[in-house]
């Protein structure tokens, strides 16, 4: 993975995170942001998946798994 690939992957993750935040805001405004709500649980599950993806990317960066750009 190159640094450019890392940056692109991170941008996609952050964009999806923004979508989740907007959806969560809508749930909160309608008083539906509660654990029993399946929509809330789905958003939280997606958020947790993004946290895991970014942690994996950061670990790869920290471990020097990145390849130099050719």
ZAROMAR-893361 format. One line per field, with one value per residue (C-alpha): residue number from 1; residue in one letter; x, y, z. Coordinates in Angstrom, 2 decimals, decimal comma, padded with zeros to 5 digits. Example, Ala and Ser with C-alpha at 12.3 -4.5 7.8 and 13.67 -1.06 7.14 Angstrom:
2
resi	1 | 2;
resn	a | s;
X	012,30 | 013,67;
Y	-004,50 | -001,06;
Z	007,80 | 007,14;
This chain:
70
resi	1 | 2 | 3 | 4 | 5 | 6 | 7 | 8 | 9 | 10 | 11 | 12 | 13 | 14 | 15 | 16 | 17 | 18 | 19 | 20 | 21 | 22 | 23 | 24 | 25 | 26 | 27 | 28 | 29 | 30 | 31 | 32 | 33 | 34 | 35 | 36 | 37 | 38 | 39 | 40 | 41 | 42 | 43 | 44 | 45 | 46 | 47 | 48 | 49 | 50 | 51 | 52 | 53 | 54 | 55 | 56 | 57 | 58 | 59 | 60 | 61 | 62 | 63 | 64 | 65 | 66 | 67 | 68 | 69 | 70;
resn	x | x | x | x | x | x | x | x | x | x | x | x | x | x | x | x | x | x | x | x | x | x | x | x | x | x | x | x | x | x | x | x | x | x | x | x | x | x | x | x | x | x | x | x | x | x | x | x | x | x | x | x | x | x | x | x | x | x | x | x | x | x | x | x | x | x | x | x | x | x;
X	000,00 | 001,37 | 000,80 | -001,53 | -003,59 | -003,67 | -004,87 | -007,56 | -008,80 | -008,86 | -010,83 | -013,45 | -013,74 | -014,11 | -016,74 | -018,77 | -018,32 | -019,82 | -022,83 | -023,28 | -023,01 | -025,70 | -028,02 | -027,37 | -028,19 | -031,51 | -032,28 | -031,34 | -033,52 | -036,47 | -035,74 | -035,03 | -031,31 | -031,80 | -030,37 | -033,75 | -034,09 | -032,79 | -031,76 | -029,64 | -028,02 | -027,25 | -025,55 | -023,53 | -022,47 | -021,34 | -019,46 | -017,69 | -016,67 | -015,15 | -013,26 | -011,79 | -010,84 | -009,08 | -007,29 | -006,03 | -004,85 | -003,09 | -001,43 | -000,14 | 001,18 | 002,87 | 004,40 | 005,87 | 003,91 | 003,59 | 005,49 | 007,29 | 005,58 | 007,08;
Y	000,00 | 003,39 | 006,56 | 007,75 | 004,55 | 005,07 | 008,65 | 007,60 | 004,82 | 007,22 | 009,80 | 007,18 | 006,12 | 009,72 | 010,42 | 007,41 | 008,52 | 011,90 | 010,12 | 008,12 | 011,28 | 013,00 | 010,01 | 009,81 | 013,51 | 012,94 | 010,06 | 012,20 | 015,08 | 012,71 | 011,15 | 007,75 | 007,46 | 004,65 | 001,11 | -000,61 | 001,14 | -001,16 | 001,85 | 003,15 | -000,26 | -000,48 | 002,94 | 002,01 | -001,26 | 000,62 | 003,09 | 000,28 | -001,24 | 002,09 | 002,35 | -001,09 | -000,15 | 003,04 | 001,22 | -001,34 | 001,39 | 003,25 | 000,05 | -000,61 | 002,94 | 002,69 | -000,71 | 000,61 | -001,75 | 001,03 | 000,61 | 003,56 | 005,10 | 003,78;
Z	000,00 | -000,95 | 001,01 | -001,76 | -001,41 | 002,35 | 001,91 | -000,56 | 001,75 | 004,71 | 002,70 | 001,82 | 005,45 | 006,64 | 003,96 | 005,08 | 008,68 | 007,76 | 006,23 | 009,42 | 011,53 | 009,47 | 009,72 | 013,46 | 013,81 | 012,09 | 014,45 | 017,44 | 016,30 | 015,94 | 019,36 | 017,76 | 018,59 | 021,11 | 021,25 | 020,71 | 017,32 | 014,52 | 012,42 | 015,30 | 015,76 | 012,04 | 012,11 | 015,19 | 013,56 | 010,45 | 012,64 | 014,49 | 011,15 | 010,11 | 013,40 | 012,74 | 009,17 | 010,21 | 013,03 | 010,52 | 008,14 | 010,95 | 012,13 | 008,62 | 008,46 | 011,87 | 011,06 | 007,83 | 005,61 | 003,05 | -000,21 | -001,76 | -004,76 | -007,99;
